[in-house]
Amino acid sequence: MRPGVLRTPDDRFTNLQGYPFEPHYVEVTVERGVGGQERIPMRMHYVDEGSGEVVLMLHGQPTWSYLYRKMIPIVAAEHRVIAPDWIGFGKSDKFIREADYTFQMHFDAAIAFIEALDLQNVTLVMQDWGGFLGMPIAAHVPERIARLVVMNTALPTGYGMMTPGWYNYRDRTRQQAPFGVERTFSAGNAGRSDPEIVRGYSAPFPNPAYYAGPNMFPQIVPMRPGDPAGPLMLRTADRLAQWDKPALVMFSDGDQTLGPHEQFLRRLIPTSVNEPHIVIEGAGHFLQEDKGEEVAEHILDFIERHPLPRD
């Protein structure tokens, strides 16, 4: 391994409940740290199941592709599902230093991942941080994106758009570092957490040396004018306001942190108003965990309503 980089041992992922998927890997080159003092290759893991049109599922904080395990088999029965792990999460490589995690690094890694796999006509499914990064991806490479599915997320630009619940969450994660994956997952889950499921979410992080990624995710969201990712997010908002492809905004009824952003996103993305107003009832922030099968069926219906144009 390269200096300053960790890779979670494979035995941490043995016999995880509901996660039988074969691992796939691609190497992407990213700039580490603010200012990109060094370019370094990092291995990204992804699930790749099924065939046909691509459905790209982006996880958030502090989860990994395990979050989509209930949805993957359902959607993969009709389409090709790809679910990557962000750098610092899941089976992907992890920087040890918190300073090596920047918004730009994650964004660049995502674009490099999509280009390495040459993904086209993508249905982009995103939740939480998957949306913070997924919406800029869609705005940056719209020619690769066919449809958007936006779930329990927000578009922070640095101009006071986040809720008090978000600020409380961000401050709490910093005060409680090293990051408690079990604690945060339990708080965002509508039901009581099964110990085996919590073990699955905790698998990538055997000890605090692996926690830098989830520790930093909340800290690099643009909160004030001038924050590094602010200009990218403002450009994203401008481009999404002109989005002309199908977009489904689908939130749960129990997300206290990001739920208030649903109406803003529905107003921002013009085509979202053409879709049914779907609310996933009885689900918390992690709606894929609480109601994954239901969410998957809504996504299949959405794709079926909007077939790709014929050449």
C-alpha positions as a Markdown table, in Angstrom:
| # | Residue | x | y | z |
|---|---|---|---|---|
| 1 | Met | 0.0 | 0.0 | 0.0 |
| 2 | Arg | 1.0 | 3.6 | -0.6 |
| 3 | Pro | 2.1 | 5.7 | 2.4 |
| 4 | Gly | -0.9 | 7.3 | 4.1 |
| 5 | Val | -3.4 | 5.0 | 2.6 |
| 6 | Leu | -5.3 | 2.1 | 4.2 |
| 7 | Arg | -7.3 | -0.8 | 2.7 |
| 8 | Thr | -9.9 | -2.6 | 5.0 |
| 9 | Pro | -9.0 | -6.3 | 5.3 |
| 10 | Asp | -11.3 | -8.5 | 3.2 |
| 11 | Asp | -12.2 | -10.7 | 6.2 |
| 12 | Arg | -14.2 | -7.7 | 7.6 |
| 13 | Phe | -16.7 | -8.2 | 4.8 |
| 14 | Thr | -17.2 | -12.0 | 5.2 |
| 15 | Asn | -20.8 | -13.2 | 5.6 |
| 16 | Leu | -22.4 | -9.8 | 5.8 |
| 17 | Gln | -26.2 | -10.2 | 6.0 |
| 18 | Gly | -27.8 | -9.6 | 2.6 |
| 19 | Tyr | -24.6 | -8.6 | 0.8 |
| 20 | Pro | -23.5 | -11.5 | -1.5 |
| 21 | Phe | -22.2 | -9.3 | -4.3 |
| 22 | Glu | -18.9 | -10.0 | -6.1 |
| 23 | Pro | -16.4 | -7.1 | -5.7 |
| 24 | His | -15.2 | -5.1 | -8.6 |
| 25 | Tyr | -12.4 | -2.5 | -8.6 |
| 26 | Val | -11.2 | 0.4 | -10.7 |
| 27 | Glu | -8.2 | 2.7 | -10.0 |
| 28 | Val | -8.7 | 6.5 | -10.2 |
| 29 | Thr | -6.1 | 9.2 | -9.7 |
| 30 | Val | -7.0 | 12.0 | -7.4 |
| 31 | Glu | -5.3 | 15.0 | -5.8 |
| 32 | Arg | -4.8 | 14.6 | -2.1 |
| 33 | Gly | -5.2 | 17.5 | 0.3 |
| 34 | Val | -6.2 | 21.1 | -0.1 |
| 35 | Gly | -4.4 | 22.5 | -3.2 |
| 36 | Gly | -3.7 | 19.1 | -4.6 |
| 37 | Gln | -0.1 | 18.8 | -3.5 |
| 38 | Glu | 0.1 | 15.2 | -4.8 |
| 39 | Arg | -1.7 | 13.1 | -7.4 |
| 40 | Ile | -2.2 | 9.6 | -6.2 |
| 41 | Pro | -3.9 | 6.5 | -7.6 |
| 42 | Met | -6.7 | 5.1 | -5.3 |
| 43 | Arg | -8.7 | 1.9 | -5.7 |
| 44 | Met | -12.5 | 2.3 | -5.8 |
| 45 | His | -14.8 | -0.6 | -5.1 |
| 46 | Tyr | -18.1 | -1.1 | -6.8 |
| 47 | Val | -21.0 | -3.6 | -7.1 |
| 48 | Asp | -21.9 | -4.4 | -10.7 |
| 49 | Glu | -25.1 | -6.6 | -11.0 |
| 50 | Gly | -27.5 | -7.2 | -13.9 |
| 51 | Ser | -27.4 | -6.0 | -17.5 |
| 52 | Gly | -29.0 | -3.4 | -19.6 |
| 53 | Glu | -29.5 | 0.3 | -18.9 |
| 54 | Val | -27.2 | 1.6 | -16.1 |
| 55 | Val | -28.6 | 2.6 | -12.7 |
| 56 | Leu | -25.8 | 4.2 | -10.7 |
| 57 | Met | -26.5 | 4.2 | -6.9 |
| 58 | Leu | -24.5 | 6.7 | -4.8 |
| 59 | His | -24.4 | 6.3 | -1.1 |
| 60 | Gly | -23.9 | 8.9 | 1.6 |
| 61 | Gln | -22.6 | 9.4 | 5.1 |
| 62 | Pro | -21.4 | 7.2 | 6.9 |
| 63 | Thr | -22.6 | 4.3 | 4.8 |
| 64 | Trp | -21.3 | 2.4 | 1.7 |
| 65 | Ser | -22.8 | 0.3 | -1.0 |
| 66 | Tyr | -24.2 | -2.1 | 1.7 |
| 67 | Leu | -26.9 | 0.6 | 2.0 |
| 68 | Tyr | -28.4 | -0.5 | -1.3 |
| 69 | Arg | -28.3 | -4.3 | -0.7 |
| 70 | Lys | -32.1 | -4.5 | -0.6 |
| 71 | Met | -32.6 | -2.6 | -3.8 |
| 72 | Ile | -29.8 | -4.0 | -5.9 |
| 73 | Pro | -31.4 | -7.4 | -6.7 |
| 74 | Ile | -34.8 | -5.9 | -7.5 |
| 75 | Val | -33.4 | -3.3 | -9.9 |
| 76 | Ala | -30.8 | -5.6 | -11.3 |
| 77 | Ala | -33.5 | -8.0 | -12.5 |
| 78 | Glu | -34.2 | -5.4 | -15.2 |
| 79 | His | -31.2 | -3.2 | -15.5 |
| 80 | Arg | -27.5 | -3.0 | -14.8 |
| 81 | Val | -26.9 | -1.7 | -11.2 |
| 82 | Ile | -23.6 | -0.1 | -10.3 |
| 83 | Ala | -23.0 | 0.9 | -6.7 |
| 84 | Pro | -19.6 | 2.4 | -5.9 |
| 85 | Asp | -18.0 | 3.1 | -2.5 |
| 86 | Trp | -16.6 | 6.6 | -2.1 |
| 87 | Ile | -12.9 | 6.9 | -1.3 |
| 88 | Gly | -12.7 | 6.5 | 2.5 |
| 89 | Phe | -15.7 | 4.2 | 2.6 |
| 90 | Gly | -16.7 | 0.6 | 2.1 |
| 91 | Lys | -14.1 | -1.5 | 0.3 |
| 92 | Ser | -12.5 | 1.5 | -1.4 |
| 93 | Asp | -9.0 | 2.8 | -0.3 |
| 94 | Lys | -8.9 | 5.2 | 2.6 |
| 95 | Phe | -6.7 | 8.1 | 3.3 |
| 96 | Ile | -5.4 | 8.2 | 6.9 |
| 97 | Arg | -5.2 | 12.0 | 7.1 |
| 98 | Glu | -8.4 | 13.9 | 7.4 |
| 99 | Ala | -6.8 | 16.8 | 5.4 |
| 100 | Asp | -6.6 | 14.5 | 2.4 |
| 101 | Tyr | -10.4 | 14.5 | 2.1 |
| 102 | Thr | -11.8 | 17.4 | 0.1 |
| 103 | Phe | -15.0 | 18.0 | -1.8 |
| 104 | Gln | -13.0 | 18.4 | -5.0 |
| 105 | Met | -11.2 | 15.0 | -4.4 |
| 106 | His | -14.5 | 13.2 | -4.0 |
| 107 | Phe | -16.0 | 14.9 | -7.1 |
| 108 | Asp | -12.9 | 14.2 | -9.2 |
| 109 | Ala | -12.9 | 10.6 | -8.1 |
| 110 | Ala | -16.6 | 10.2 | -9.1 |
| 111 | Ile | -16.0 | 11.7 | -12.6 |
| 112 | Ala | -13.0 | 9.5 | -13.1 |
| 113 | Phe | -15.0 | 6.5 | -12.0 |
| 114 | Ile | -17.8 | 7.2 | -14.5 |
| 115 | Glu | -15.3 | 7.9 | -17.3 |
| 116 | Ala | -13.2 | 4.7 | -16.5 |
| 117 | Leu | -16.4 | 2.6 | -16.9 |
| 118 | Asp | -17.6 | 4.7 | -19.8 |
| 119 | Leu | -21.1 | 4.9 | -18.3 |
| 120 | Gln | -23.8 | 6.2 | -20.6 |
| 121 | Asn | -27.5 | 6.9 | -20.4 |
| 122 | Val | -27.3 | 6.6 | -16.6 |
| 123 | Thr | -30.2 | 6.7 | -14.2 |
| 124 | Leu | -28.4 | 8.5 | -11.3 |
| 125 | Val | -29.8 | 7.5 | -7.9 |
| 126 | Met | -28.6 | 9.5 | -4.9 |
| 127 | Gln | -29.2 | 10.0 | -1.3 |
| 128 | Asp | -27.5 | 12.1 | 1.4 |
| 129 | Trp | -23.9 | 12.8 | 0.4 |
| 130 | Gly | -24.7 | 10.8 | -2.7 |
| 131 | Gly | -26.8 | 13.8 | -3.7 |
| 132 | Phe | -24.3 | 16.4 | -2.5 |
| 133 | Leu | -21.9 | 14.9 | -5.1 |
| 134 | Gly | -24.4 | 13.3 | -7.5 |
| 135 | Met | -26.1 | 16.6 | -8.4 |
| 136 | Pro | -22.8 | 18.3 | -9.4 |
| 137 | Ile | -21.9 | 15.1 | -11.4 |
| 138 | Ala | -25.2 | 15.4 | -13.3 |
| 139 | Ala | -24.6 | 19.1 | -14.0 |
| 140 | His | -21.0 | 18.5 | -15.1 |
| 141 | Val | -21.5 | 15.5 | -17.4 |
| 142 | Pro | -25.2 | 15.8 | -18.4 |
| 143 | Glu | -24.5 | 14.0 | -21.7 |
| 144 | Arg | -24.0 | 10.8 | -19.6 |
| 145 | Ile | -27.1 | 11.1 | -17.5 |
| 146 | Ala | -30.6 | 10.1 | -18.7 |
| 147 | Arg | -32.6 | 10.4 | -15.5 |
| 148 | Leu | -32.2 | 11.6 | -11.9 |
| 149 | Val | -33.6 | 10.1 | -8.7 |
| 150 | Val | -33.0 | 12.5 | -5.8 |
| 151 | Met | -33.7 | 11.2 | -2.3 |
| 152 | Asn | -33.2 | 12.7 | 1.2 |
| 153 | Thr | -30.4 | 15.1 | 0.3 |
| 154 | Ala | -29.8 | 18.8 | -0.2 |
| 155 | Leu | -27.8 | 21.2 | -2.4 |
| 156 | Pro | -25.7 | 23.3 | 0.0 |
| 157 | Thr | -24.1 | 26.3 | -1.7 |
| 158 | Gly | -22.7 | 28.2 | 1.3 |
| 159 | Tyr | -25.5 | 30.7 | 1.5 |
| 160 | Gly | -27.4 | 29.5 | 4.5 |
| 161 | Met | -29.6 | 26.9 | 2.9 |
| 162 | Met | -29.0 | 24.1 | 5.4 |
| 163 | Thr | -31.4 | 23.4 | 8.3 |
| 164 | Pro | -30.5 | 23.7 | 12.1 |
| 165 | Gly | -30.7 | 19.9 | 12.2 |
| 166 | Trp | -27.9 | 19.7 | 9.7 |
| 167 | Tyr | -25.7 | 22.1 | 11.7 |
| 168 | Asn | -26.3 | 20.1 | 14.9 |
| 169 | Tyr | -25.4 | 16.9 | 13.1 |
| 170 | Arg | -22.2 | 18.3 | 11.7 |
| 171 | Asp | -21.1 | 19.8 | 15.0 |
| 172 | Arg | -22.0 | 16.5 | 16.8 |
| 173 | Thr | -19.9 | 14.4 | 14.5 |
| 174 | Arg | -16.9 | 16.7 | 15.0 |
| 175 | Gln | -17.2 | 16.7 | 18.8 |
| 176 | Gln | -17.7 | 12.9 | 18.9 |
| 177 | Ala | -14.8 | 12.0 | 16.6 |
| 178 | Pro | -13.6 | 9.3 | 16.0 |
| 179 | Phe | -16.8 | 8.9 | 14.1 |
| 180 | Gly | -19.4 | 6.5 | 15.6 |
| 181 | Val | -20.9 | 4.7 | 12.6 |
| 182 | Glu | -23.2 | 2.6 | 14.8 |
| 183 | Arg | -24.5 | 5.7 | 16.7 |
| 184 | Thr | -25.3 | 7.7 | 13.5 |
| 185 | Phe | -26.8 | 4.8 | 11.6 |
| 186 | Ser | -29.1 | 4.0 | 14.6 |
| 187 | Ala | -30.2 | 7.6 | 14.9 |
| 188 | Gly | -31.1 | 7.8 | 11.2 |
| 189 | Asn | -33.0 | 4.5 | 11.0 |
| 190 | Ala | -36.7 | 4.5 | 11.6 |
| 191 | Gly | -36.7 | 1.2 | 13.3 |
| 192 | Arg | -34.6 | -0.5 | 15.9 |
| 193 | Ser | -31.2 | -1.5 | 14.4 |
| 194 | Asp | -30.4 | -5.2 | 14.1 |
| 195 | Pro | -26.9 | -5.9 | 15.5 |
| 196 | Glu | -26.0 | -7.8 | 12.3 |
| 197 | Ile | -27.0 | -4.9 | 10.1 |
| 198 | Val | -25.0 | -2.5 | 12.2 |
| 199 | Arg | -22.1 | -4.8 | 11.9 |
| 200 | Gly | -22.4 | -4.6 | 8.1 |
| 201 | Tyr | -22.3 | -0.8 | 8.2 |
| 202 | Ser | -19.3 | -0.8 | 10.6 |
| 203 | Ala | -17.4 | -3.4 | 8.6 |
| 204 | Pro | -15.2 | -0.9 | 6.6 |
| 205 | Phe | -13.9 | 0.8 | 9.8 |
| 206 | Pro | -12.1 | -1.7 | 12.1 |
| 207 | Asn | -10.5 | 0.9 | 14.2 |
| 208 | Pro | -10.2 | 4.7 | 14.4 |
| 209 | Ala | -7.3 | 4.9 | 11.9 |
| 210 | Tyr | -10.0 | 4.2 | 9.2 |
| 211 | Tyr | -12.4 | 6.9 | 10.4 |
| 212 | Ala | -11.0 | 9.9 | 8.5 |
| 213 | Gly | -13.4 | 9.7 | 5.6 |
| 214 | Pro | -16.6 | 9.7 | 7.6 |
| 215 | Asn | -15.2 | 12.2 | 10.1 |
| 216 | Met | -14.6 | 14.7 | 7.3 |
| 217 | Phe | -17.6 | 14.2 | 5.1 |
| 218 | Pro | -19.8 | 16.6 | 7.1 |
| 219 | Gln | -17.0 | 19.1 | 7.5 |
| 220 | Ile | -16.3 | 19.8 | 3.8 |
| 221 | Val | -19.9 | 20.6 | 2.9 |
| 222 | Pro | -20.0 | 24.3 | 1.8 |
| 223 | Met | -21.6 | 26.2 | 4.7 |
| 224 | Arg | -20.4 | 29.8 | 4.1 |
| 225 | Pro | -19.7 | 32.0 | 1.1 |
| 226 | Gly | -16.2 | 31.4 | 0.1 |
| 227 | Asp | -16.0 | 27.7 | 1.2 |
| 228 | Pro | -14.1 | 25.8 | -1.5 |
| 229 | Ala | -17.0 | 23.8 | -2.9 |
| 230 | Gly | -19.4 | 26.8 | -3.0 |
| 231 | Pro | -18.8 | 27.8 | -6.6 |
| 232 | Leu | -19.2 | 24.2 | -7.8 |
| 233 | Met | -22.5 | 24.0 | -6.0 |
| 234 | Leu | -23.8 | 27.3 | -7.3 |
| 235 | Arg | -23.0 | 26.3 | -10.9 |
| 236 | Thr | -24.8 | 23.0 | -10.1 |
| 237 | Ala | -27.9 | 24.9 | -8.9 |
| 238 | Asp | -27.9 | 27.1 | -12.1 |
| 239 | Arg | -27.6 | 24.0 | -14.4 |
| 240 | Leu | -30.3 | 22.0 | -12.5 |
| 241 | Ala | -32.6 | 24.9 | -12.8 |
| 242 | Gln | -32.5 | 24.3 | -16.6 |
| 243 | Trp | -32.6 | 20.5 | -16.4 |
| 244 | Asp | -34.8 | 19.0 | -19.1 |
| 245 | Lys | -34.5 | 15.3 | -18.5 |
| 246 | Pro | -36.7 | 13.2 | -16.2 |
| 247 | Ala | -36.2 | 13.7 | -12.5 |
| 248 | Leu | -37.8 | 12.1 | -9.5 |
| 249 | Val | -37.5 | 13.7 | -6.1 |
| 250 | Met | -38.5 | 11.1 | -3.5 |
| 251 | Phe | -38.1 | 11.7 | 0.2 |
| 252 | Ser | -39.1 | 9.8 | 3.3 |
| 253 | Asp | -41.5 | 11.2 | 6.0 |
| 254 | Gly | -39.0 | 10.7 | 8.9 |
| 255 | Asp | -35.8 | 12.5 | 7.9 |
| 256 | Gln | -35.4 | 15.2 | 10.4 |
| 257 | Thr | -32.0 | 16.4 | 9.0 |
| 258 | Leu | -32.5 | 16.7 | 5.3 |
| 259 | Gly | -36.3 | 16.3 | 4.9 |
| 260 | Pro | -37.0 | 20.0 | 4.8 |
| 261 | His | -35.0 | 20.3 | 1.5 |
| 262 | Glu | -37.5 | 18.3 | -0.5 |
| 263 | Gln | -39.6 | 21.3 | -1.6 |
| 264 | Phe | -36.6 | 23.3 | -2.6 |
| 265 | Leu | -35.3 | 20.5 | -4.8 |
| 266 | Arg | -38.7 | 20.0 | -6.4 |
| 267 | Arg | -38.9 | 23.7 | -7.2 |
| 268 | Leu | -35.3 | 23.8 | -8.5 |
| 269 | Ile | -35.5 | 20.9 | -10.9 |
| 270 | Pro | -38.2 | 21.8 | -13.5 |
| 271 | Thr | -39.0 | 18.3 | -14.7 |
| 272 | Ser | -39.5 | 16.9 | -11.1 |
| 273 | Val | -43.0 | 18.5 | -11.0 |
| 274 | Asn | -44.0 | 16.1 | -13.9 |
| 275 | Glu | -43.6 | 13.1 | -11.5 |
| 276 | Pro | -45.9 | 11.8 | -8.8 |
| 277 | His | -45.2 | 13.3 | -5.4 |
| 278 | Ile | -44.0 | 10.1 | -3.7 |
| 279 | Val | -43.3 | 10.1 | 0.1 |
| 280 | Ile | -41.8 | 6.9 | 1.6 |
| 281 | Glu | -43.8 | 6.5 | 4.8 |
| 282 | Gly | -42.4 | 5.0 | 7.9 |
| 283 | Ala | -38.8 | 5.6 | 6.8 |
| 284 | Gly | -36.0 | 7.7 | 8.4 |
| 285 | His | -33.0 | 9.3 | 6.8 |
| 286 | Phe | -31.8 | 6.0 | 5.4 |
| 287 | Leu | -34.9 | 5.2 | 3.4 |
| 288 | Gln | -33.0 | 2.5 | 1.5 |
| 289 | Glu | -32.5 | 0.6 | 4.7 |
| 290 | Asp | -36.1 | 1.1 | 6.1 |
| 291 | Lys | -38.0 | 0.7 | 2.8 |
| 292 | Gly | -35.5 | -0.4 | 0.2 |
| 293 | Glu | -37.8 | -2.8 | -1.6 |
| 294 | Glu | -40.5 | -0.1 | -2.0 |
| 295 | Val | -38.0 | 2.5 | -3.1 |
| 296 | Ala | -36.6 | 0.1 | -5.7 |
| 297 | Glu | -40.1 | -0.5 | -7.2 |
| 298 | His | -40.7 | 3.3 | -7.5 |
| 299 | Ile | -37.4 | 3.6 | -9.4 |
| 300 | Leu | -38.3 | 0.8 | -11.8 |
| 301 | Asp | -41.7 | 2.5 | -12.4 |
| 302 | Phe | -40.0 | 5.8 | -13.0 |
| 303 | Ile | -37.6 | 4.3 | -15.6 |
| 304 | Glu | -40.4 | 2.5 | -17.3 |
| 305 | Arg | -42.3 | 5.8 | -17.6 |
| 306 | His | -39.4 | 7.4 | -19.4 |
| 307 | Pro | -37.8 | 5.1 | -22.0 |
| 308 | Leu | -34.7 | 6.2 | -23.7 |
| 309 | Pro | -35.2 | 8.0 | -27.0 |
| 310 | Arg | -34.7 | 5.8 | -30.0 |
| 311 | Asp | -31.7 | 6.5 | -32.2 |
